[in-house]
Amino acid sequence: MKQPKVMTIAGVSAEPGQRIRGKVALAQLSDGASVDIPFALLNGAKPGPRIYLGAAIHGDEVNGIAILFEALRGLDPADLSGQIVCVPVQHPLALYADHRLPLAQFLKSPLDQAPADAWTCFPGSQDGNPAQQLAHLLFGFIRECDYVIDIHTPTRGGRYVPIAILPPESLDKDGRILQLAKGLGNGWIMRSSSDFYVAPGILCVEAARIGIPGFTFEIGEGGRLEPDVVEVGKSCILNALQSLGMLSVSRKDPAETHLMKEFVGLRARAGGLLYNHVKLGQRVNRGDLLVTIVNVFGDEVERVTAPLDGYAVRLTTLSTVSTGERVATLGIV
């Protein structure tokens, strides 16, 4: 465990028992203005692990920002065993755009911005495009830590159950990633080997590849600030810290934790108004009606049913869909 007397990250130092804020330069804009990444360091007065907590690598994932400041607001470093590196806004340029990506850069020269999503670019490159440079900078923070939790929401128009999405089991030979995920106390864990969440370049996948356990934590909906979701996320983060022995908090674990092995995404074959017939987190059986799509004359044009037994872990909240848009995602146990 990394427990120096003084904690120093990106040139900013915190003494034991101290909380301090800092920033690190990310980019210079065309008018010469500097863009910085804000971060906070909490150096516990007692020994323990060091964890990286990050949010908003996509600019519309504002719930994660609030989850982190609410979770850490009342945390006294004098009571903390270990250290926290908190980066509440991992991609300021995307936050400015209130979009998944920093649109001004992407639209200006889209071919030169591929890959555009920093979340898929880890460990990044100091000499790469803006997304790759951001990933390189953040991975420098992550390399200094023992664990990582990367908080996300789906994009606008979709809502997940609070779900921990783990790297492939092949990268968790000692079981520490699964143990940390169970420590959240959220009740929903996905461990797949074939989804885009576990592709090379994803933040937690590349962290696990160098021996740093962690996962993607999806909660709520993009483009919204939801106090009830924030409260759930806050409890999950505090639970995770408690599970690592970093602090003492009372916790209430779910009656059941669903450990799933596969996402099955369902997409519309017709366009129209979308009607959901199941609730988020609901158990469904093969053949159960999930959604109907009705055209602008009120005619039912599609009925989407469950192809397998599973759970409705993600539902579309949009009122209309076009052909090819996702309408629901099942988690298969």
C-alpha positions as CSV (number, residue, x, y, z in Angstrom):
1,M,0.0,0.0,0.0
2,K,1.3,3.5,-0.9
3,Q,1.3,5.5,2.3
4,P,4.0,8.1,2.4
5,K,4.0,10.7,5.1
6,V,3.2,13.3,2.4
7,M,0.9,12.5,-0.5
8,T,2.0,14.2,-3.7
9,I,0.1,14.1,-7.0
10,A,0.8,16.3,-10.0
11,G,3.0,18.5,-7.9
12,V,0.3,19.1,-5.2
13,S,1.0,17.8,-1.7
14,A,-1.2,16.9,1.2
15,E,0.0,16.1,4.7
16,P,-1.5,13.2,6.7
17,G,-4.9,14.2,7.9
18,Q,-5.2,17.0,5.2
19,R,-7.6,17.6,2.4
20,I,-6.4,19.8,-0.5
21,R,-7.5,20.9,-3.9
22,G,-5.3,21.3,-7.0
23,K,-5.4,21.4,-10.8
24,V,-3.3,20.2,-13.6
25,A,-3.0,21.8,-17.1
26,L,-4.8,19.8,-19.8
27,A,-4.8,22.0,-22.9
28,Q,-4.4,25.5,-24.3
29,L,-7.2,26.7,-26.5
30,S,-6.9,28.6,-29.7
31,D,-7.2,32.0,-27.9
32,G,-4.4,31.0,-25.5
33,A,-6.8,30.2,-22.6
34,S,-5.7,27.3,-20.4
35,V,-8.0,24.4,-19.6
36,D,-7.2,22.7,-16.3
37,I,-8.4,19.4,-14.7
38,P,-9.5,20.0,-11.0
39,F,-8.7,17.3,-8.4
40,A,-8.8,16.8,-4.7
41,L,-6.5,14.9,-2.4
42,L,-7.5,13.4,0.9
43,N,-4.6,12.0,2.9
44,G,-5.8,9.9,5.7
45,A,-4.2,10.1,9.1
46,K,-4.0,6.3,9.2
47,P,-2.4,3.8,6.8
48,G,-4.5,2.2,4.1
49,P,-4.9,1.9,0.3
50,R,-5.0,4.7,-2.2
51,I,-8.1,4.9,-4.4
52,Y,-8.8,6.9,-7.6
53,L,-12.4,8.2,-7.9
54,G,-13.2,9.8,-11.2
55,A,-16.4,11.1,-12.9
56,A,-17.5,13.0,-16.0
57,I,-15.1,11.7,-18.6
58,H,-18.1,12.3,-20.7
59,G,-19.5,15.8,-20.4
60,D,-23.1,14.9,-19.8
61,E,-22.4,12.7,-16.9
62,V,-23.1,15.2,-14.2
63,N,-24.6,12.8,-11.6
64,G,-21.1,11.4,-11.1
65,I,-19.7,14.9,-10.2
66,A,-22.4,15.4,-7.5
67,I,-22.0,11.8,-6.2
68,L,-18.3,12.5,-5.5
69,F,-18.6,15.8,-3.8
70,E,-21.6,14.5,-1.7
71,A,-19.7,11.4,-0.7
72,L,-16.5,13.2,0.2
73,R,-18.1,16.4,1.7
74,G,-18.4,15.1,5.2
75,L,-15.4,12.9,5.2
76,D,-12.7,13.9,7.7
77,P,-9.2,12.9,6.6
78,A,-8.4,12.4,10.3
79,D,-10.8,9.5,10.3
80,L,-9.6,8.1,7.0
81,S,-7.3,5.0,6.6
82,G,-5.6,5.5,3.3
83,Q,-5.8,8.1,0.6
84,I,-8.2,9.4,-2.0
85,V,-7.4,10.9,-5.4
86,C,-10.7,12.5,-6.6
87,V,-11.1,13.8,-10.2
88,P,-14.7,15.0,-10.3
89,V,-14.5,16.3,-13.9
90,Q,-12.2,14.1,-15.9
91,H,-12.9,15.9,-19.2
92,P,-13.6,19.6,-18.7
93,L,-13.8,20.3,-22.5
94,A,-16.7,17.8,-22.8
95,L,-18.4,19.3,-19.7
96,Y,-18.2,22.8,-21.3
97,A,-20.1,21.3,-24.3
98,D,-22.6,19.5,-22.0
99,H,-22.0,16.5,-24.4
100,R,-20.3,13.2,-24.4
101,L,-17.5,14.7,-26.4
102,P,-15.9,18.1,-26.7
103,L,-17.9,19.0,-29.8
104,A,-16.0,22.1,-30.9
105,Q,-12.8,20.0,-31.5
106,F,-14.6,17.0,-32.9
107,L,-16.6,19.0,-35.4
108,K,-13.7,21.1,-36.5
109,S,-11.6,18.2,-37.8
110,P,-13.5,14.9,-37.1
111,L,-11.2,12.6,-39.0
112,D,-8.2,13.9,-37.1
113,Q,-10.0,13.4,-33.8
114,A,-10.4,9.6,-34.2
115,P,-10.5,8.2,-31.7
116,A,-12.7,10.9,-30.2
117,D,-13.8,9.3,-26.9
118,A,-11.0,9.6,-24.3
119,W,-12.6,6.8,-22.3
120,T,-11.6,4.4,-25.0
121,C,-8.1,5.7,-25.4
122,F,-6.3,4.4,-22.3
123,P,-3.4,4.4,-21.5
124,G,-3.3,7.3,-23.9
125,S,-0.4,9.0,-25.6
126,Q,1.4,12.2,-24.6
127,D,1.9,12.9,-28.4
128,G,-1.5,11.8,-29.5
129,N,-4.7,13.7,-30.4
130,P,-6.6,15.6,-27.6
131,A,-8.5,12.5,-26.4
132,Q,-5.3,10.4,-26.2
133,Q,-3.4,13.2,-24.4
134,L,-6.2,13.4,-21.8
135,A,-6.2,9.7,-21.3
136,H,-2.4,9.8,-20.8
137,L,-2.7,12.5,-18.2
138,L,-5.4,10.7,-16.2
139,F,-3.6,7.4,-16.4
140,G,-0.7,9.1,-14.8
141,F,-3.0,9.7,-11.8
142,I,-4.3,6.2,-11.9
143,R,-0.9,4.5,-11.9
144,E,-0.2,6.1,-8.5
145,C,-3.3,4.3,-6.9
146,D,-4.2,0.9,-5.6
147,Y,-7.9,0.9,-6.8
148,V,-10.0,2.8,-9.3
149,I,-13.8,3.5,-9.6
150,D,-14.9,5.3,-12.8
151,I,-18.4,6.8,-12.5
152,H,-20.6,7.1,-15.6
153,T,-24.2,7.5,-16.7
154,P,-25.6,6.3,-20.0
155,T,-26.0,8.9,-22.7
156,R,-29.2,11.1,-22.8
157,G,-32.3,9.0,-23.3
158,G,-31.2,5.9,-21.3
159,R,-31.2,4.9,-17.7
160,Y,-29.3,2.1,-16.0
161,V,-29.8,0.4,-12.7
162,P,-26.8,1.3,-10.5
163,I,-24.5,-1.3,-12.0
164,A,-20.8,-2.1,-11.6
165,I,-19.4,-3.2,-15.0
166,L,-16.2,-5.2,-14.5
167,P,-13.2,-5.9,-16.7
168,P,-12.9,-9.5,-18.0
169,E,-12.4,-12.2,-15.4
170,S,-9.1,-13.0,-17.0
171,L,-7.8,-9.6,-15.6
172,D,-9.1,-10.4,-12.1
173,K,-7.2,-13.6,-11.2
174,D,-7.1,-12.7,-7.5
175,G,-10.7,-11.7,-7.3
176,R,-10.1,-8.2,-6.0
177,I,-12.1,-6.4,-8.7
178,L,-15.2,-8.6,-7.9
179,Q,-14.7,-8.0,-4.2
180,L,-14.5,-4.3,-4.6
181,A,-17.7,-4.3,-6.8
182,K,-19.6,-6.3,-4.1
183,G,-18.4,-3.7,-1.6
184,L,-20.5,-1.1,-3.4
185,G,-23.6,-2.7,-2.1
186,N,-25.6,-1.7,-5.2
187,G,-27.0,-5.1,-6.1
188,W,-26.0,-5.2,-9.8
189,I,-22.7,-6.5,-11.2
190,M,-21.9,-7.3,-14.8
191,R,-18.9,-9.4,-15.7
192,S,-18.8,-10.0,-19.4
193,S,-16.0,-10.9,-21.8
194,S,-17.6,-9.7,-25.0
195,D,-19.1,-6.2,-24.6
196,F,-17.7,-2.9,-25.6
197,Y,-17.3,-2.1,-21.9
198,V,-14.5,-4.6,-21.7
199,A,-12.7,-3.6,-25.0
200,P,-9.0,-2.7,-25.0
201,G,-8.6,1.0,-24.2
202,I,-11.4,1.3,-21.7
203,L,-10.2,3.0,-18.5
204,C,-10.8,0.2,-16.0
205,V,-9.7,-2.5,-18.4
206,E,-6.3,-0.9,-18.9
207,A,-6.0,-0.2,-15.2
208,A,-6.7,-3.9,-14.5
209,R,-4.1,-4.8,-17.1
210,I,-1.4,-3.2,-15.0
211,G,-2.7,-4.7,-11.7
212,I,-4.9,-1.9,-10.5
213,P,-8.4,-3.3,-9.6
214,G,-11.4,-1.2,-10.7
215,F,-14.6,-1.0,-12.7
216,T,-17.0,1.2,-14.5
217,F,-20.0,2.3,-12.3
218,E,-23.0,3.3,-14.3
219,I,-25.9,5.1,-12.5
220,G,-28.8,7.3,-13.5
221,E,-29.2,9.1,-16.9
222,G,-27.0,11.4,-18.9
223,G,-27.8,15.2,-19.0
224,R,-29.7,15.1,-15.7
225,L,-28.8,16.1,-12.1
226,E,-30.9,13.7,-10.1
227,P,-30.8,14.1,-6.3
228,D,-32.2,10.6,-5.6
229,V,-29.7,9.0,-7.9
230,V,-26.9,11.0,-6.3
231,E,-27.9,9.8,-2.9
232,V,-27.7,6.2,-4.0
233,G,-24.4,6.8,-5.6
234,K,-23.0,8.5,-2.5
235,S,-23.9,5.5,-0.4
236,C,-22.3,3.2,-2.9
237,I,-19.0,5.1,-2.8
238,L,-19.0,5.2,1.0
239,N,-19.7,1.5,1.1
240,A,-16.8,0.8,-1.2
241,L,-14.5,2.8,1.0
242,Q,-15.8,0.9,4.0
243,S,-15.2,-2.4,2.3
244,L,-11.6,-1.5,1.8
245,G,-11.2,-0.7,5.4
246,M,-10.7,3.0,4.7
247,L,-13.5,4.3,7.0
248,S,-16.3,3.2,9.3
249,V,-19.8,3.8,8.0
250,S,-23.0,1.9,8.7
251,R,-24.3,0.2,5.5
252,K,-27.3,-1.7,4.4
253,D,-26.6,-4.3,1.7
254,P,-29.2,-5.3,-0.8
255,A,-31.2,-8.5,-0.2
256,E,-29.7,-9.9,-3.4
257,T,-26.8,-9.1,-5.7
258,H,-27.3,-10.0,-9.3
259,L,-24.1,-11.2,-10.9
260,M,-24.6,-11.2,-14.7
261,K,-22.6,-12.4,-17.6
262,E,-24.0,-10.7,-20.7
263,F,-25.7,-7.6,-22.0
264,V,-28.4,-8.1,-24.7
265,G,-29.3,-4.8,-26.4
266,L,-32.6,-4.5,-28.2
267,R,-33.1,-2.0,-31.0
268,A,-36.1,-0.7,-32.8
269,R,-37.0,-2.0,-36.3
270,A,-39.7,0.6,-36.7
271,G,-40.0,4.3,-35.8
272,G,-42.6,6.0,-33.7
273,L,-43.6,6.7,-30.1
274,L,-42.1,4.4,-27.5
275,Y,-44.1,2.8,-24.7
276,N,-42.3,0.9,-21.9
277,H,-44.1,-2.0,-20.3
278,V,-41.5,-3.0,-17.7
279,K,-39.7,-1.2,-14.9
280,L,-36.0,-0.7,-14.5
281,G,-34.5,-3.7,-12.7
282,Q,-37.6,-5.9,-13.3
283,R,-37.1,-9.6,-13.8
284,V,-38.4,-10.7,-17.3
285,N,-38.9,-14.0,-19.0
286,R,-38.4,-15.0,-22.6
287,G,-41.4,-13.7,-24.6
288,D,-42.4,-11.0,-22.1
289,L,-43.5,-7.7,-23.7
290,L,-40.9,-5.0,-23.1
291,V,-41.9,-2.1,-25.3
292,T,-44.3,-1.2,-28.0
293,I,-43.8,1.3,-30.8
294,V,-46.7,3.2,-32.2
295,N,-46.7,5.3,-35.3
296,V,-47.9,8.9,-35.6
297,F,-51.4,7.7,-36.5
298,G,-51.6,5.5,-33.3
299,D,-51.0,2.2,-35.1
300,E,-48.9,-0.3,-33.3
301,V,-45.9,-1.0,-35.6
302,E,-43.7,-3.1,-33.3
303,R,-43.8,-5.2,-30.2
304,V,-40.4,-5.9,-28.6
305,T,-40.2,-9.0,-26.4
306,A,-37.5,-10.5,-24.3
307,P,-35.4,-12.9,-26.3
308,L,-34.1,-14.5,-23.1
309,D,-34.7,-14.6,-19.4
310,G,-33.0,-11.7,-17.6
311,Y,-33.3,-8.3,-16.0
312,A,-34.2,-5.0,-17.5
313,V,-31.0,-3.2,-16.5
314,R,-31.3,-0.3,-19.0
315,L,-34.4,1.3,-20.4
316,T,-34.8,4.0,-23.0
317,T,-36.4,7.2,-21.6
318,L,-36.9,8.9,-25.0
319,S,-40.5,9.4,-26.0
320,T,-39.7,8.6,-29.7
321,V,-37.3,6.3,-31.5
322,S,-36.2,5.7,-35.0
323,T,-35.1,2.5,-36.7
324,G,-31.9,1.2,-35.1
325,E,-32.2,3.1,-31.8
326,R,-31.9,1.1,-28.6
327,V,-35.1,0.5,-26.7
328,A,-33.9,-1.7,-23.9
329,T,-31.0,-3.7,-22.6
330,L,-31.3,-7.0,-20.6
331,G,-28.7,-8.4,-18.2
332,I,-28.4,-12.1,-18.5
333,V,-27.4,-14.1,-15.4
